[in-house]
Amino acid sequence: MRLVAWPLIACLLALPVVAGDAPVEAKIPPGYEPAAAEDELGLWMEVADIEKALRGSALLVNDADLNNYVSGLACRVAGDYCGDIRVYLIRNPGFNASMMPNGAMQIWTGTLTRTRSKDELAAVIGHEIGHYTRLHTLERHRALKKSMSAGTFLDLGIAVATGINLPVATMSAMLNTLAFSREQESEADLIGAAMLADAGLDPHAAYSVWRGLIAEEAAAEVKREEPGMFAKTHPDAAARADVLEKWVVERYGPPDRDMYPDHEHVDMLNRHYEFLMEDQVDTNRFGRTGEMLERHLAMGVDPGLVRYFYGELYRQRGAAGDAARAIDAYRHAIELGDAPASAYRNLGYLQLKEDDLDAARRNFRHYLDLDPDASDRAMIEYYLRKDSLEDGET
């Protein structure tokens, strides 16, 4: 399946606004349901169709371990609202999370690879719950519904959740309609940070998550890559992080511990790294991917897995000298241990191109030993037979 990172607008720049000594209060209680006489009930019914489509989407991640990690964290952050929130993990390498008015939350897998701790992932979740409890998502979807036909509303809702490409005209309408106001973003920032603290998580993650995304976009700019959704929708993210940091430090004091490494988050990444990162490499945004890999090494992600994806980056980029870099990276990954079986296969292909037939044959055989049911077994066996004939073997 080929995935696309679609530039969905999630939120605009907002600088936190303090209401006295505490964040603004929620507008709805836990267990909230709209009254039958209000237009909100009808909107909830239409949004339920979007949620139903999400449950049947090919992009929905069904892995129990990943879902338990994300949903458990969302429940911890939500507190009394836990029963109202349903989390859908969507296979998309971009960074995004969003909410529907009825409590359905979508989180893209790229958010997991870009957050450096469970606290940072919780910061993203808390921000979205803040939008929900202040009825920002209701206001946003209500405005969207007024500007769209019923069919377009359903299609656009699914696209918002999954990141599927849209026609330019429809996307333009979405960008104008779905944007939160500066005040709404400010409120969600404050509520999210407070939710972290109330859940026993580090509220300083509310701004540190922005720092990591800023570093990624800086790497992309250096490589002249197209800006991601984050850069397009947060042109002054550094200012946002600075002001939010000031508010958190004044309210909760300076950080009293180092958030990194977070072994629980790193362990989650190690268990699912190949699945999570293969889509990122396939985006062909190599500057961004390289910065992420460097960050993962610093976090303590299994170096064998990270070196393997350095090999994937170089192999797919194909710039001058990248073949040699990829070979070195695959070899390093294999030496470190825990490299995917495909490290041997891809190393074999590169060695085949270099006419290093003996080495290619050894790695192909090792690949089949590790993955005897490989879908490309017939092709690998063909290369083994071809190499044997060229060497004069029978």
Summary of the structure (lengths in Angstrom):
residues: 394
radius of gyration: 23.3
end to end distance: 39.3
largest distance: 83.9
contacts: 1305
relative contact order: 0.11
helix: 65%
strand: 4%
